[in-house]
Amino acid sequence: MQEREQAIVPRQRGGLALTTDGSSLVGVAAQGDALARLPEMAFETVKVDQQGNLRQRETQRNRYWRQNLGNGVYLDLMHIPGGVLRMGSPEQEKDRWSSEGPQHWVRVPADFFMGRFPVTQAQWRAIAVLPAVARELNPDPAAFKGANRPVECVSWYDAVEFCARLSQATQRDYRLPTEAEWEYACRAGTTTPFAFGETITTELANYDGNYTYGGGPKGENRNQTTEVGRFPANAWGLYDMHGNVWEWCLDHWHDNYEDKPEEIKQNGRIPWLYNQEVIEEEERSRSLRGGSWGYSPWSCRSAYRGHLHPGNGYHNGGFRVALGLLPRTFSPFSL
């Protein structure tokens, strides 16, 4: 990590590393070669055929940002390059839901960083002890205990509070991803139902293996979360984007993409929100992505969309964080 420390020159506030000027990493990277100075991480990716048989195994590399949370706990975020996304699923995709259409192009106008893993229980505890921004946090909410397992039983409000505390401590723009950013990062350039190919197996993700997708086989039903990093990553070095825990996004739930505003399509960093005059806050479901350990494989597809009341937290649900893009004045609590 010496290379990163020379590039970022961290100082300490409350045990968390900061840049010397308090600026966000994305702002620093935009100034030139700071991004190129970040260290690279190697990870293994795989591709499977329509029956779930391994057909390709490859070692890839990507740059990453490491946030020190103190006491030997770190939060790694992988670099996600800007680009365009064909969001949603094609009409012929197996087990497609109407909420996944119509397919449409979304522009992700700038690079950002995405959590390598869903937030773990160790990471959660490190932030839960920091001063509250808008609400108190239970430092140990998870039903399935383990420092390196994803935190679960956290509501959308809890996840937003985690991001707010981390942002306040570091003066960086940590937040939940938008739905467009999440799907863009999950696909990592792929157009198949899963980043691994046309099907999925329980050797690649944690879901209810009593059920199958396409020509894939039945597998293990673990009935609980697994430690992060157990399964292969996608092409950008993100783990557990399929299965393990559902992941909260910033957006309000919409039944489909029919009325999606053009400005949201042109800028995937903007969450798709209802006007406050249209629907009361307590009635607004928030979007969930990725499937979980207790659900069938079709819900783990890149395009599948779930939703839940933002005040609910249950043992299938967690989140991961994004860094950058939105301005420091942005406050999710106002949405």
Secondary structure, DSSP 8 states (H G I E B T S, - for coil): -HHHHHHH--EEETTEEE-TT---HHHHHTTSSHHHHS-EEEEEEEEE-TTS-EEEEEEEEEEEEEEEEETTEEEEEEEE--EEEEES--TTSTT--GGG-S-EEEEE-S-EEEESSS-BHHHHHHHHTS--SSS---S---SS--TTSB--S--HHHHHHHHHHHHHHHTS-EE---HHHHHHHHHTT--SSBTTBS---TTTSBS-TTS--TT--------S---TTSS---TTS---SSBSSEEEEEEE--S-STT--HHHHH-TTS-----TTTS-GGG--EEEES--TTS-GGGGSTT--EEE-TT---TTEE---EESSS-TT--GGG-
